[in-house]
Structure formats: structure tokens, C-alpha cells
Amino acid sequence: MKILVLGGTWFLGRAVAQAALDRGWSVTAFNRGRSGTAPEGTHEIRGDRTVHADLLRLGEQGPWDAVIDTSASNSPRAMCWPAPRCWSLWRADTSTSPP
């Protein structure tokens, strides 16, 4: 399984990346490089999800079987994602309670 973790260097994102690696999955972490470090064995790509050129460059590195975003950002700008080569998106939204 090939997954892309948006972030992947801090708190929940890092734990998700590590759990995927522990299962033998291929993990790519897309982040700005401002906090934490991705687990050993993670392929890191530096970039910002709000910068269109960074997202296009990221898309060239796929495809992935899943994209995981653990960010709680509700900013429409933070959600700009062209995703032409990504098949699914799982987003852990911690800003709302489950139904």
C-alpha cells in the first residue's frame, strides 16, 4: 500500500505515518519542514498545501492508494488539492464531534 500523509511529522500525523510503516507500507509525507521529523523510512517532500505549484509538484510523485490528512484546518485555502493522481482521501476532522 502506498500512502501520502499530509504533514506526517508531528502528533497524529507522525503516529499515522509510523503505523503505516510498521505495516510495511510505503509512506510519503508532504510537509513544510517547520515542525517535528517524519519517521525513519518515510519519503519526505517539502511543500505547502496552500501553494498551487507545490501541489502540482507533489502530484508528479504519485500515485498513492490513499491520502491521509490529519489537519483540523477549516480554511478553504488549506484544502486546495488538485488530486488528479490520488484515489481516496481520509481526513480526520478533529474540529467537530462525531455524529
Secondary structure, 3 states (H helix, E strand, C coil): CEEEEECCCCHHHHHHHHHHHHCCCEEEEEECCCCCCCCCCCEEEECCCCCHHHHHHHHCCCCECEEEECCCCCCCHHHCCCCCCECCEEECCCCCCCC
